[in-house]
C-alpha cells in the first residue's frame, strides 16, 4: 500500500542516501526533451541537500551524464546516467559499462533513419543506448514499439525499456535498481537509509531495491507502483527535500562543493 509522504517525516541528511530521478521528478516534462531544465529554485535545494548530506545524493536518470549536467547547469552533482550505464560519483571520475561502439553506431543510425521517416519522432542517442521519443506523435506508439522491439530481438546484447512517451534500447541489463544497490555498498552512501524518488516505469526497479533495503521509495504523481510513499507532484517532493536540506545545514563546511561557472 502506498501512503502519502508527509513533509513531517524526518529525512535526516546525515543518515539518508538520496537517489533522485530527474525528468518528471525534479524537472517538468516538456514537449521537446532537449528543452527540459531543472528550475533554479529546485537546483538550489539539490545543491544544499548535497552539501548537507556530504554528497550522499545521486541523480539516477535514463539521460546521459552530459544531458543531466545541461539540465542542472551550472550545478554538477553525483549522477548515474543511462539507467546505470554511466556513473560519476563524488570524486568526479566517470565510469561506463563496456559496449560494442560499432554496433551502437549502427543502432543509432537505424533509429535516426526511422525517426526521419516519421514527422515528430525524436531520436536521442546516448552513450551505450538510443532512445526514441514519440511525445509529439502518441498515435505512433505501437509502430515505434514494433520497430524498437524488432531491433532488440536482432541483438541479444540489447534491452528494451519503455517510459513516458519514450522507448529506449540499451546495451546490457543495467537498471536503476541495480545502480542504487551497488552505490549503497560504497561511501558516502553505505550505512545510510536509502531514499529513492521517481515518476516512471523504469523507476520501479529503484523502488524495489530501496524497499528490500528498508528504505523510503517515493512515487511522484499518479499510477500503480511498488513505492511505499507517494507525492502529488514535483513541488511536493521538492518541499520535502528542502526541509531535509535545512536540517543538514550545519554540515555544510565539511562537504565538497563541485559546481562550475
Ligand atoms: Mg522520470
Boltz pocket constraint, residues with backbone or C-beta under 6 A from the ligand:
constraints:
  - pocket:
      binder: B
      contacts: [[A, 21], [A, 22], [A, 23], [A, 24], [A, 25], [A, 198], [A, 199], [A, 200]]
      max_distance: 6.0
